[in-house]
């Protein structure tokens, strides 16, 4: 029972990565597990194993050692492990992707070549004849084998037993420790550290052989058993000699379900994915079919002087083909890399077709070391054009460890979501990977790398934003990501805000000030908040925005009439992301950022005359307001006289905590999509919080006052009140509940031929520019455009 518990703990330890510490033996790793004393019969397990033909070393480090003290005294034990079970855990639990086996074996071969190169600096025997070392991969479909051969340092019998016979024993790590040199002295190219990479071969192979020869030594063969017992043999080898003075040849006898790895195209793809930037040439034995013209022997002989009839026949040849031709340009100094090289690398590494708009190439040294390439795409990557964040993490960040590709699925751990449109490559040996090098674990090191990369990305984008002409096409494609950054990245909010651009009423305001449209200010020109503040008119104390479905709808909104008359610019939030981003800003340069369609938006100072006139109008219209509230019922929460209206009779606004019509539509659509409509209740918005504002000087309001005074109970008076509300709703961006009734009321009004006198508007302050001509009333943001309302002339 205790053995079963031990194996369960061992499986948990592998899953948690406790057997993954660099340079630790399995015994040391098992020591990290909770100690459970074994019964006195435990030593007999090893003896029994020996009698069954299993080496004593099959039990970790000699099995359990027991003190000879009496049973009543404290006793010390060491954990034991069933090797076959440990191998099963490694094969089936440690790795989640079978493709990893080739990466691990190529990395081992690269380490072996690096060791030989390093030792060759002082040992001529290790250096050999000075030929270029390479790594070769060959498939034998008939024998169902894959062979990976290197011309590295090779291994002796003792090294085979220690490195391959002991799980979690890293020969590479011990090599580095034995040298006791700084990474800059040449050992930094060594990749392995956990001592389990070799065993990834058993992901696809049921039997593995390794033929090896160290410099000046005999050629040996290490062979795993084929009965899953965990045993292996070491013996002299008389097969094909290893090329060069030393090297190793790994032969994988594939499992039945691993047929896909016998395909040359599959292996080429894996080599180019994981080992494209290995320091040594990686060669694949590849067949190539060519076609040549030969005489057709079955054809009739040609006439005298004629040419023989020819036919095309295939000719298949095979040879070694190098698959890792690309160079790791991030390892070079930025000054030595040209723009054409960056562009070529970007297209190859990220499968892109466009040129990079901007590139950052940098490194960090010290406690954490890494190299990085950052690319700003010119065009939106195809995968993001389908869904803004669909598979955003896949491919955005490519992580390498000493030029060996690890994964492109760590984007969310390196970059915030709003930067997922950028293409990033990071090469570091300091990032905390798990044993299989498939998972990136959270740590202080990861936080340092992420902050540095994000800081560099912000710098790169701010350089681009300095040139508005170059930034405009970029922002057209990627602006929505910047706005998401405003919403989600609170740590970098101020920096992201410098990158944000918004539509605004700038063109109309500046045209009104100049008396004519300005050619240098397009109607759809975007603005930063810094530029907006620089253009603010005297007396303006807030930054205004309004949300809507289109620029045309917002330009005709009645809630902006007062601001437009003063020459105050308003930002346009043309989608829900704009509105959420602007809401989240709060203040900019100590200026509140407010929704112009909210009741408490500052409309500027009023003169004494204006305040007196407003008080008088409130008294005169009190019965009218009461009638409207009775007639409209729950359609509105309040009815008030307005300070913002000039040419329109009425508008609908919200209290400071209410939802705009655009946000209400967005929330409703989201709730319906998620089946959560009931959660909209009480959120604020629509009829529950709507405030109907009236223009006391408008003839429509005057007409309603007259009807209330003389025909209060008439159906026509109530229809008139309903029509006033519906026109206000449509022009303020709301949808009306009964478009048919609205159309009938409009038709009746047209048939009656109601005539309206010009409205007398309050005079604008002397310092303010002349009000712009009233814009065409906005269409309702519903599916069909609303019936336009005839504008009323403004008399100054």
Legacy VTK file of the C-alpha trace (Angstrom):
# vtk DataFile Version 3.0
C-alpha trace
ASCII
DATASET POLYDATA
POINTS 796 float
0.000 0.000 0.000
2.834 2.394 0.856
4.487 1.667 -2.488
1.228 2.645 -4.205
1.150 5.862 -2.182
4.743 6.550 -3.172
3.993 6.155 -6.864
0.997 8.451 -6.565
3.204 11.045 -4.870
5.814 10.560 -7.562
3.243 11.229 -10.273
2.139 14.381 -8.467
5.747 15.487 -8.147
6.316 15.145 -11.873
3.147 17.090 -12.597
4.188 19.843 -10.187
7.687 20.019 -11.632
9.498 18.948 -8.433
11.512 16.403 -10.382
12.565 19.127 -12.781
15.165 20.969 -10.774
18.383 21.477 -12.725
21.078 18.942 -12.059
19.149 16.905 -9.501
19.093 13.153 -9.498
15.847 11.290 -9.165
16.734 10.442 -5.583
17.292 14.077 -4.701
14.093 15.030 -6.432
12.167 12.329 -4.653
13.511 13.714 -1.421
11.265 16.698 -2.000
8.240 14.464 -1.479
6.649 13.976 1.941
8.636 11.286 3.755
6.600 8.148 4.426
8.555 5.492 6.380
8.510 2.165 4.604
8.147 -1.150 6.416
11.200 -3.094 7.444
10.684 -5.365 4.465
11.501 -2.506 2.088
15.156 -3.532 1.488
13.909 -6.887 0.280
12.304 -5.088 -2.687
15.744 -4.437 -4.139
16.873 -7.994 -3.406
13.742 -9.358 -5.037
14.323 -7.157 -8.026
17.868 -8.454 -8.357
16.601 -12.030 -8.293
14.194 -11.098 -11.098
17.105 -9.892 -13.205
16.708 -6.177 -12.575
19.865 -4.271 -11.668
20.059 -2.869 -8.160
20.549 0.565 -9.722
17.041 0.261 -11.100
16.075 1.410 -7.634
17.060 4.996 -7.077
20.567 5.324 -5.642
20.704 1.888 -4.068
17.193 1.700 -2.691
16.252 2.243 0.964
19.046 2.559 3.476
17.976 1.661 6.994
19.833 2.325 10.216
20.676 -0.613 12.438
19.219 1.111 15.483
16.447 -0.608 17.399
12.990 -0.253 15.899
11.862 1.982 18.735
14.469 4.595 17.839
14.432 7.128 15.006
15.135 5.550 11.624
16.124 7.196 8.331
14.918 6.023 4.933
15.338 7.018 1.319
12.564 6.875 -1.225
12.503 4.125 -3.798
11.114 4.324 -7.300
9.957 1.708 -9.763
11.955 2.728 -12.834
9.454 1.405 -15.349
6.757 3.434 -13.614
8.953 6.553 -13.589
9.580 6.164 -17.314
5.857 5.806 -17.887
5.255 9.037 -15.967
7.893 10.856 -18.015
6.518 9.651 -21.319
2.824 10.098 -20.605
2.707 12.959 -18.089
5.714 15.195 -18.604
5.151 16.072 -22.261
1.842 17.055 -23.833
3.057 17.294 -27.445
4.790 14.371 -29.123
6.474 16.674 -31.634
8.752 17.823 -28.808
10.936 14.701 -29.106
12.760 16.021 -32.168
13.427 19.403 -30.564
14.901 17.749 -27.473
17.122 15.325 -29.388
18.390 18.026 -31.762
19.121 20.237 -28.736
21.099 17.392 -27.153
23.057 16.973 -30.387
23.758 20.704 -30.514
25.014 20.612 -26.918
27.323 17.721 -27.784
28.785 19.678 -30.709
29.213 22.751 -28.527
31.040 20.708 -25.884
33.398 19.325 -28.509
34.036 22.788 -29.911
34.765 24.122 -26.439
37.038 21.244 -25.453
38.797 21.510 -28.805
40.213 24.871 -27.766
42.630 23.057 -25.462
42.510 19.433 -26.642
43.596 18.629 -30.204
42.167 15.117 -29.969
38.730 16.536 -29.196
39.041 19.109 -31.968
39.590 16.427 -34.609
40.539 17.536 -38.088
38.812 20.885 -37.825
35.922 19.854 -40.093
32.573 21.590 -39.661
30.326 19.704 -37.291
26.723 19.038 -38.281
23.595 17.214 -37.155
21.933 14.753 -39.524
18.423 13.304 -39.504
17.464 10.302 -41.637
14.292 8.240 -41.977
14.214 4.555 -42.917
10.600 3.761 -43.766
11.262 0.057 -44.287
12.887 -0.355 -40.875
10.519 2.223 -39.300
13.402 4.142 -37.736
14.540 7.732 -37.373
18.260 8.330 -36.900
19.726 11.539 -35.467
23.515 11.693 -35.740
25.922 14.347 -34.521
29.677 14.846 -34.563
29.780 16.059 -31.000
31.776 15.066 -27.976
30.414 11.517 -27.655
30.260 9.504 -24.417
32.282 6.904 -22.571
30.790 3.807 -20.942
30.742 5.526 -17.549
29.053 8.620 -19.011
26.429 6.448 -20.697
25.605 4.816 -17.386
25.487 8.089 -15.470
23.784 10.299 -18.044
21.318 7.891 -19.633
20.954 5.418 -16.774
20.069 8.047 -14.188
16.867 9.994 -14.681
17.141 13.789 -14.233
20.936 13.612 -14.496
21.985 16.394 -16.899
25.362 15.779 -18.489
25.274 19.238 -20.022
24.690 20.901 -16.678
27.515 18.943 -15.040
29.784 19.887 -17.943
29.112 23.584 -17.346
29.580 23.234 -13.585
32.854 21.362 -14.065
34.263 24.075 -16.305
33.400 26.777 -13.753
33.529 29.454 -16.434
31.346 32.425 -17.154
28.711 31.975 -19.876
30.547 34.471 -22.036
33.492 32.074 -22.193
31.650 29.750 -24.507
29.335 27.587 -22.418
26.328 29.853 -22.900
25.381 27.990 -26.072
24.593 24.839 -24.099
20.874 24.196 -23.906
20.152 21.183 -21.705
19.723 21.437 -17.956
16.996 19.117 -16.670
18.357 15.716 -17.661
15.096 14.366 -19.084
15.167 15.547 -22.710
16.607 12.263 -23.995
13.651 10.331 -22.609
11.255 12.315 -24.824
12.354 9.822 -27.498
9.985 7.329 -25.868
7.058 9.546 -26.844
7.284 8.090 -30.349
9.610 5.087 -29.962
9.150 1.833 -28.081
12.868 1.081 -28.328
15.835 3.459 -28.470
19.469 2.765 -29.296
22.411 5.140 -29.015
25.739 4.467 -30.723
28.512 6.735 -29.474
32.256 7.217 -29.386
34.232 9.674 -27.293
37.521 11.011 -28.658
40.134 8.250 -28.414
37.604 5.746 -27.040
35.797 2.672 -28.331
32.462 2.783 -30.118
29.683 1.715 -27.730
26.012 0.898 -28.024
23.415 1.816 -25.388
20.167 -0.076 -25.969
16.880 0.198 -24.086
14.879 -2.944 -23.473
11.732 -3.523 -25.484
9.713 -5.007 -22.604
9.083 -1.751 -20.672
11.046 -3.081 -17.708
13.249 0.000 -17.539
16.418 -2.013 -18.157
19.127 -1.189 -20.690
22.379 -2.654 -21.980
25.770 -1.164 -22.857
28.095 -3.080 -25.156
30.806 -2.539 -27.782
29.363 -1.645 -31.187
30.540 -2.908 -34.560
27.976 -1.153 -36.767
28.782 1.715 -39.131
31.546 3.818 -37.544
30.716 7.279 -36.234
31.928 9.942 -38.682
34.712 12.051 -37.223
36.792 11.570 -34.091
33.707 11.481 -31.854
29.943 11.700 -31.988
26.652 9.955 -31.309
23.877 8.321 -33.306
20.384 7.983 -31.792
18.162 5.377 -33.461
14.431 5.463 -32.716
12.323 2.374 -33.460
8.927 3.995 -33.888
5.699 2.886 -32.284
2.879 1.748 -34.537
0.924 4.950 -33.881
3.902 7.180 -34.779
3.829 6.610 -38.543
3.435 10.328 -39.238
7.070 10.892 -38.247
8.255 8.698 -41.108
7.105 11.441 -43.445
9.946 13.628 -44.691
7.703 16.698 -44.920
6.611 16.293 -41.288
10.210 16.095 -40.050
11.262 19.055 -42.184
8.423 21.113 -40.716
9.399 20.207 -37.137
13.073 20.958 -37.763
12.255 24.351 -39.262
9.888 25.144 -36.409
12.023 24.194 -33.427
15.625 24.093 -34.626
15.808 26.697 -37.391
18.376 28.789 -35.533
20.582 26.040 -34.046
24.267 27.002 -34.310
25.228 23.912 -36.305
23.929 22.830 -39.713
20.939 20.499 -39.428
20.720 18.232 -42.473
17.831 16.015 -43.539
18.219 13.053 -45.884
15.759 14.103 -48.558
14.551 12.529 -51.741
14.090 14.714 -54.781
12.269 13.707 -57.940
13.339 15.268 -61.219
12.088 14.605 -64.716
14.233 14.079 -67.782
13.689 13.390 -71.447
14.841 9.984 -72.765
14.243 8.200 -76.093
10.965 6.293 -76.193
12.057 2.746 -76.998
8.482 1.629 -77.593
7.983 4.157 -80.412
8.544 3.483 -84.110
12.097 4.211 -85.292
12.382 7.711 -86.739
12.646 8.238 -90.462
16.072 8.704 -91.928
17.452 11.988 -90.632
14.558 12.386 -88.186
14.714 12.771 -84.419
13.734 9.915 -82.110
10.516 10.205 -80.172
11.176 11.206 -76.549
9.341 10.546 -73.307
9.502 12.048 -69.814
10.570 9.756 -66.991
10.977 10.512 -63.289
14.388 10.277 -61.708
14.598 10.112 -57.928
17.769 11.085 -56.118
18.535 11.511 -52.424
21.064 13.672 -50.641
21.632 15.640 -47.459
19.739 18.938 -47.459
20.299 21.693 -44.926
17.026 22.829 -43.340
18.179 25.557 -40.923
19.359 28.236 -43.337
17.936 31.264 -41.483
20.210 33.280 -39.221
19.238 34.445 -35.714
19.564 38.159 -36.431
18.609 39.018 -32.848
22.029 37.698 -31.769
23.758 40.445 -33.776
24.228 44.089 -32.849
21.335 46.260 -34.109
23.793 48.460 -36.012
24.855 45.424 -38.063
21.346 44.502 -39.242
19.752 46.303 -42.189
16.070 47.077 -42.706
15.868 44.560 -45.539
17.135 41.820 -43.205
14.573 42.750 -40.568
11.797 42.655 -43.172
12.901 39.289 -44.551
13.169 37.803 -41.066
9.770 39.205 -40.031
8.053 37.646 -43.032
9.712 34.271 -42.494
9.336 34.030 -38.717
5.755 35.280 -38.467
4.415 34.068 -41.832
3.602 37.673 -42.769
3.243 39.141 -46.243
3.607 42.835 -45.391
6.654 44.877 -44.445
7.076 45.795 -40.761
6.127 49.406 -40.084
8.535 49.765 -37.168
11.186 47.549 -35.560
12.830 47.550 -32.126
15.927 45.401 -31.541
17.255 45.431 -27.991
18.702 43.335 -25.183
18.820 43.383 -21.403
21.761 42.303 -19.272
22.266 41.884 -15.554
20.304 39.613 -13.252
17.946 38.859 -16.125
19.316 38.526 -19.638
17.346 38.327 -22.849
17.314 39.573 -26.431
14.204 40.805 -28.163
12.826 41.822 -31.552
9.600 43.852 -31.672
7.748 44.393 -34.955
4.824 46.734 -35.623
2.894 45.284 -38.598
1.829 47.508 -41.462
-1.420 45.596 -41.899
-3.657 43.778 -39.469
-2.556 40.113 -39.263
-5.043 37.842 -40.991
-5.935 35.848 -37.881
-6.922 39.074 -36.100
-9.053 40.266 -39.006
-11.485 37.440 -38.298
-11.818 38.102 -34.583
-10.059 40.862 -32.666
-8.730 38.501 -30.009
-9.296 35.108 -31.584
-6.125 33.123 -30.945
-4.432 36.438 -30.220
-1.844 34.694 -28.075
-0.934 32.172 -30.745
1.929 33.546 -32.770
2.167 37.009 -31.217
5.227 36.130 -29.107
7.795 33.541 -30.163
9.894 32.354 -27.223
13.367 30.877 -27.743
15.908 29.520 -25.304
19.406 29.786 -26.768
17.990 29.888 -30.295
15.797 26.805 -29.753
12.120 27.535 -30.317
10.033 26.753 -27.243
6.521 28.017 -27.918
4.388 30.764 -29.434
1.586 30.338 -26.894
2.980 32.471 -24.063
1.732 35.838 -25.349
-0.637 36.432 -22.444
2.242 36.018 -19.979
4.503 38.522 -21.758
2.283 41.146 -23.391
-1.012 42.678 -22.283
-3.910 41.723 -24.535
-4.062 45.088 -26.275
-0.546 44.573 -27.685
-1.417 41.226 -29.257
-1.252 42.815 -32.728
2.519 43.264 -32.368
4.913 40.497 -33.338
7.588 39.717 -30.751
10.562 37.380 -30.470
12.307 36.782 -27.131
15.408 34.670 -26.576
16.387 34.067 -22.959
17.786 31.335 -20.764
16.435 32.906 -17.575
12.703 32.430 -18.110
11.205 29.861 -15.705
10.093 26.937 -17.867
8.817 23.647 -16.555
10.697 20.408 -17.206
9.117 19.771 -20.593
9.783 23.408 -21.574
6.146 23.676 -22.631
4.862 25.888 -19.797
6.045 29.301 -18.649
5.732 29.754 -14.896
5.052 33.023 -13.122
8.058 34.537 -11.371
9.882 37.786 -10.699
12.044 37.128 -13.762
8.987 36.861 -15.991
7.611 40.101 -14.545
10.880 41.928 -15.299
10.959 40.660 -18.884
7.293 41.538 -19.460
7.673 45.084 -18.105
10.754 45.723 -20.214
9.099 44.451 -23.403
5.919 46.478 -22.787
7.985 49.596 -22.059
9.850 49.156 -25.347
6.593 48.567 -27.225
5.170 51.815 -25.829
8.324 53.703 -26.836
8.093 52.258 -30.336
4.459 53.293 -30.745
5.122 56.773 -29.368
7.897 57.229 -31.932
5.376 56.310 -34.606
2.729 58.644 -33.145
5.137 61.601 -33.333
4.460 61.720 -37.088
0.695 62.186 -37.424
0.765 61.539 -41.176
2.412 58.139 -40.660
0.348 57.388 -37.566
-3.052 57.955 -39.204
-3.072 54.816 -41.425
-1.662 52.765 -38.541
-4.376 54.001 -36.184
-7.076 53.257 -38.718
-6.191 49.563 -38.462
-4.952 49.221 -34.891
-6.712 52.050 -33.043
-9.205 49.682 -31.455
-6.338 47.888 -29.706
-5.055 51.179 -28.292
-8.527 51.890 -26.890
-8.668 48.427 -25.329
-5.330 49.285 -23.723
-6.927 52.400 -22.220
-9.592 50.197 -20.675
-7.495 47.227 -19.519
-3.913 48.370 -18.938
-4.233 50.495 -15.820
-0.485 50.303 -15.106
0.326 52.116 -18.355
-2.833 54.210 -18.688
-1.055 57.567 -19.054
1.325 56.236 -21.709
-1.436 54.531 -23.673
-3.534 57.708 -23.522
-0.809 59.527 -25.468
-1.386 57.041 -28.290
-5.185 57.348 -28.378
-6.948 59.370 -31.064
-10.634 60.313 -31.332
-13.017 61.851 -33.841
-14.316 65.290 -32.859
-16.246 68.378 -33.923
-12.938 70.165 -34.558
-13.631 70.807 -38.261
-17.049 72.389 -37.584
-15.754 74.480 -34.662
-12.751 75.811 -36.566
-14.880 76.475 -39.661
-17.264 78.515 -37.492
-14.375 80.497 -36.031
-12.846 81.119 -39.464
-16.178 81.824 -41.135
-15.561 79.088 -43.720
-14.402 75.458 -43.845
-10.637 74.996 -43.546
-8.973 72.818 -46.147
-6.271 71.737 -43.692
-8.809 70.246 -41.252
-10.671 67.289 -42.801
-14.092 66.594 -41.364
-12.967 63.142 -40.231
-9.639 64.276 -38.738
-8.681 62.556 -35.475
-7.265 64.317 -32.444
-5.282 63.464 -29.348
-6.383 64.744 -25.959
-3.258 66.914 -25.777
-4.214 68.623 -29.044
-7.834 68.968 -27.896
-6.789 70.726 -24.684
-4.531 73.031 -26.688
-7.545 74.193 -28.713
-9.957 74.678 -25.800
-11.888 77.960 -25.825
-11.758 80.456 -22.998
-14.144 79.565 -20.200
-14.283 75.849 -21.069
-13.657 73.793 -17.927
-14.422 70.277 -19.111
-13.473 67.896 -21.909
-16.677 66.827 -23.658
-17.561 63.690 -25.564
-20.767 62.214 -26.921
-21.478 58.693 -28.167
-23.403 57.679 -31.243
-23.483 55.349 -34.211
-22.102 57.815 -36.770
-20.516 61.227 -37.165
-23.598 62.495 -39.035
-25.882 61.461 -36.186
-23.730 63.234 -33.611
-23.250 66.413 -35.628
-27.035 66.883 -35.655
-27.587 65.967 -32.008
-29.660 68.599 -30.150
-27.669 68.093 -26.935
-24.626 69.718 -28.593
-26.363 72.922 -29.703
-25.289 74.940 -26.680
-21.664 73.761 -26.860
-21.499 74.403 -30.604
-22.855 77.932 -30.100
-19.975 78.616 -27.716
-17.399 77.127 -30.088
-16.544 74.291 -27.687
-15.134 71.156 -29.316
-16.682 67.758 -28.550
-15.077 64.319 -28.953
-17.119 61.732 -30.848
-17.284 58.187 -29.432
-18.371 56.271 -32.514
-18.408 52.813 -30.941
-18.779 51.251 -27.512
-15.003 50.868 -27.057
-14.568 54.627 -27.579
-17.184 55.383 -24.955
-15.842 52.938 -22.368
-12.308 54.249 -22.911
-13.359 57.890 -22.497
-15.429 57.074 -19.419
-12.403 55.436 -17.831
-10.104 58.445 -18.280
-11.780 60.444 -15.528
-9.525 63.486 -15.737
-6.882 64.699 -18.162
-4.612 67.572 -17.124
-7.010 68.095 -14.172
-9.917 68.621 -16.582
-12.937 66.313 -16.096
-13.818 64.194 -19.125
-17.633 64.227 -19.258
-20.467 63.008 -21.459
-22.097 66.056 -23.069
-25.416 64.200 -23.055
-25.467 64.013 -19.263
-27.662 66.381 -17.247
-24.787 67.780 -15.173
-22.451 68.584 -18.091
-21.213 72.172 -17.661
-22.869 74.432 -20.228
-20.936 77.520 -19.162
-21.861 80.543 -17.068
-25.289 82.200 -17.470
-25.848 85.934 -17.257
-28.289 87.458 -14.772
-30.713 88.205 -17.596
-30.586 84.581 -18.738
-31.192 83.293 -15.230
-34.132 85.686 -14.747
-35.657 84.637 -18.070
-35.254 80.977 -17.140
-36.988 81.521 -13.796
-39.900 83.272 -15.499
-40.223 80.514 -18.099
-40.259 77.870 -15.369
-43.260 79.541 -13.763
-45.100 79.940 -17.066
-44.467 76.366 -18.186
-45.097 74.625 -14.880
-48.560 73.343 -15.961
-47.118 72.231 -19.289
-44.347 70.234 -17.587
-46.881 68.615 -15.278
-49.083 67.675 -18.219
-46.145 66.184 -20.112
-45.137 64.019 -17.155
-48.718 62.773 -16.884
-48.995 62.115 -20.633
-45.626 60.390 -21.007
-45.795 58.434 -17.768
-42.899 55.995 -17.323
-41.264 56.943 -20.617
-39.265 59.618 -18.784
-38.080 60.091 -15.228
-38.075 63.910 -15.226
-39.019 66.875 -17.422
-36.955 70.065 -17.144
-36.210 73.281 -19.006
-32.918 73.204 -20.890
-29.894 75.490 -21.074
-28.287 73.559 -23.909
-30.976 73.736 -26.623
-30.982 76.422 -29.334
-32.843 75.303 -32.481
-34.477 72.079 -31.290
-37.652 71.954 -29.191
-36.524 69.132 -26.907
-33.790 66.601 -26.161
-33.348 63.590 -23.923
-30.382 63.403 -21.544
-29.318 61.091 -18.727
-28.238 61.710 -15.129
-24.520 61.320 -14.378
-24.947 57.618 -13.597
-27.283 56.789 -16.504
-26.383 54.889 -19.675
-26.118 56.573 -23.035
-28.346 55.204 -25.823
-25.289 53.698 -27.541
-24.154 51.922 -24.383
-27.685 50.748 -23.693
-27.871 49.126 -27.142
-24.456 47.558 -26.664
-25.343 46.160 -23.234
-28.665 44.849 -24.511
-26.995 43.073 -27.428
-24.402 41.535 -25.103
-27.053 40.416 -22.634
-29.184 38.853 -25.372
-26.161 37.054 -26.826
-25.327 35.637 -23.393
-28.933 34.970 -22.388
-28.728 37.410 -19.476
-31.398 39.983 -20.352
-32.660 40.086 -16.769
-29.363 41.597 -15.622
-30.141 44.817 -17.530
-32.835 45.748 -15.014
-31.774 48.595 -12.769
-28.511 49.291 -14.605
-29.598 52.813 -15.549
-30.580 53.952 -18.996
-33.604 54.320 -21.242
-36.971 55.292 -19.778
-36.021 54.480 -16.200
-33.602 57.416 -16.030
-34.397 59.571 -19.091
-34.716 63.323 -18.563
-36.702 65.265 -21.172
-35.325 68.795 -21.577
-37.483 71.482 -23.250
-36.442 74.636 -25.093
-38.677 77.280 -23.487
-38.211 79.641 -26.460
-39.198 77.156 -29.144
-42.584 77.679 -30.887
-43.405 73.970 -30.579
-43.179 74.264 -26.797
-45.194 77.492 -26.950
-47.846 75.692 -29.022
-47.987 72.854 -26.510
-48.392 75.369 -23.686
-51.322 76.897 -25.549
-52.952 73.503 -26.112
-52.520 72.571 -22.461
-54.133 75.839 -21.389
-57.093 75.537 -23.783
-57.557 71.868 -24.779
-55.819 69.892 -22.067
-58.026 66.798 -22.343
-58.154 66.680 -26.141
-56.628 63.649 -27.877
-54.757 65.981 -30.230
-52.989 67.596 -27.270
-51.775 64.225 -26.008
-50.665 63.265 -29.522
-48.751 66.530 -29.696
-47.013 65.714 -26.391
-46.149 62.203 -27.583
-44.784 63.558 -30.863
-42.602 66.078 -29.038
-41.114 63.270 -26.943
-40.583 60.974 -29.935
-38.805 63.666 -31.963
-36.554 64.355 -28.967
-35.826 60.636 -28.578
-34.967 60.094 -32.234
-32.713 63.144 -32.540
-31.006 62.320 -29.212
-30.053 58.845 -30.420
-32.748 56.688 -28.816
-35.019 54.124 -30.382
-38.765 54.591 -30.041
-40.954 51.725 -28.953
-43.707 52.179 -31.571
-42.403 53.538 -34.906
-45.829 53.018 -36.499
-47.565 55.349 -34.045
-44.773 57.880 -34.539
-45.282 57.776 -38.316
-49.049 58.253 -37.961
-48.567 61.310 -35.779
-46.115 62.801 -38.267
-48.569 62.142 -41.115
-51.386 63.829 -39.212
-49.189 66.836 -38.500
-48.263 67.104 -42.179
-51.920 66.887 -43.195
-52.899 69.646 -40.809
-50.221 71.898 -42.316
-49.034 73.261 -39.002
-46.972 76.408 -39.492
-44.213 77.362 -37.093
-42.863 80.813 -36.392
-39.108 81.310 -36.092
-37.684 80.596 -32.640
-35.967 83.357 -30.757
-32.696 82.077 -29.355
-30.750 83.549 -26.501
-27.918 85.787 -27.631
-24.482 84.163 -27.422
-21.850 85.765 -25.166
-19.941 88.561 -26.863
-16.622 86.715 -26.610
-17.959 83.578 -28.226
-17.889 83.102 -32.001
-21.046 83.141 -34.047
-23.039 79.955 -33.900
-22.717 77.636 -36.856
-25.828 77.077 -38.988
-27.985 74.339 -37.573
-27.011 70.921 -38.893
-29.438 68.488 -40.439
-31.231 66.574 -37.678
-29.569 63.257 -36.910
-31.059 60.008 -38.012
-32.116 57.612 -35.312
-29.462 55.010 -34.544
-32.023 52.305 -35.169
-31.921 50.062 -38.220
-34.039 52.438 -40.312
-33.427 56.203 -40.437
-35.844 58.394 -38.525
-38.090 60.910 -40.250
-36.200 64.210 -40.336
-37.530 67.153 -38.344
-37.610 70.525 -40.073
-34.971 72.757 -38.422
-36.059 76.072 -36.977
-34.152 79.209 -37.866
-32.089 80.634 -35.022
-32.426 84.370 -34.502
-29.510 86.007 -32.673
LINES 1 797
796 0 1 2 3 4 5 6 7 8 9 10 11 12 13 14 15 16 17 18 19 20 21 22 23 24 25 26 27 28 29 30 31 32 33 34 35 36 37 38 39 40 41 42 43 44 45 46 47 48 49 50 51 52 53 54 55 56 57 58 59 60 61 62 63 64 65 66 67 68 69 70 71 72 73 74 75 76 77 78 79 80 81 82 83 84 85 86 87 88 89 90 91 92 93 94 95 96 97 98 99 100 101 102 103 104 105 106 107 108 109 110 111 112 113 114 115 116 117 118 119 120 121 122 123 124 125 126 127 128 129 130 131 132 133 134 135 136 137 138 139 140 141 142 143 144 145 146 147 148 149 150 151 152 153 154 155 156 157 158 159 160 161 162 163 164 165 166 167 168 169 170 171 172 173 174 175 176 177 178 179 180 181 182 183 184 185 186 187 188 189 190 191 192 193 194 195 196 197 198 199 200 201 202 203 204 205 206 207 208 209 210 211 212 213 214 215 216 217 218 219 220 221 222 223 224 225 226 227 228 229 230 231 232 233 234 235 236 237 238 239 240 241 242 243 244 245 246 247 248 249 250 251 252 253 254 255 256 257 258 259 260 261 262 263 264 265 266 267 268 269 270 271 272 273 274 275 276 277 278 279 280 281 282 283 284 285 286 287 288 289 290 291 292 293 294 295 296 297 298 299 300 301 302 303 304 305 306 307 308 309 310 311 312 313 314 315 316 317 318 319 320 321 322 323 324 325 326 327 328 329 330 331 332 333 334 335 336 337 338 339 340 341 342 343 344 345 346 347 348 349 350 351 352 353 354 355 356 357 358 359 360 361 362 363 364 365 366 367 368 369 370 371 372 373 374 375 376 377 378 379 380 381 382 383 384 385 386 387 388 389 390 391 392 393 394 395 396 397 398 399 400 401 402 403 404 405 406 407 408 409 410 411 412 413 414 415 416 417 418 419 420 421 422 423 424 425 426 427 428 429 430 431 432 433 434 435 436 437 438 439 440 441 442 443 444 445 446 447 448 449 450 451 452 453 454 455 456 457 458 459 460 461 462 463 464 465 466 467 468 469 470 471 472 473 474 475 476 477 478 479 480 481 482 483 484 485 486 487 488 489 490 491 492 493 494 495 496 497 498 499 500 501 502 503 504 505 506 507 508 509 510 511 512 513 514 515 516 517 518 519 520 521 522 523 524 525 526 527 528 529 530 531 532 533 534 535 536 537 538 539 540 541 542 543 544 545 546 547 548 549 550 551 552 553 554 555 556 557 558 559 560 561 562 563 564 565 566 567 568 569 570 571 572 573 574 575 576 577 578 579 580 581 582 583 584 585 586 587 588 589 590 591 592 593 594 595 596 597 598 599 600 601 602 603 604 605 606 607 608 609 610 611 612 613 614 615 616 617 618 619 620 621 622 623 624 625 626 627 628 629 630 631 632 633 634 635 636 637 638 639 640 641 642 643 644 645 646 647 648 649 650 651 652 653 654 655 656 657 658 659 660 661 662 663 664 665 666 667 668 669 670 671 672 673 674 675 676 677 678 679 680 681 682 683 684 685 686 687 688 689 690 691 692 693 694 695 696 697 698 699 700 701 702 703 704 705 706 707 708 709 710 711 712 713 714 715 716 717 718 719 720 721 722 723 724 725 726 727 728 729 730 731 732 733 734 735 736 737 738 739 740 741 742 743 744 745 746 747 748 749 750 751 752 753 754 755 756 757 758 759 760 761 762 763 764 765 766 767 768 769 770 771 772 773 774 775 776 777 778 779 780 781 782 783 784 785 786 787 788 789 790 791 792 793 794 795
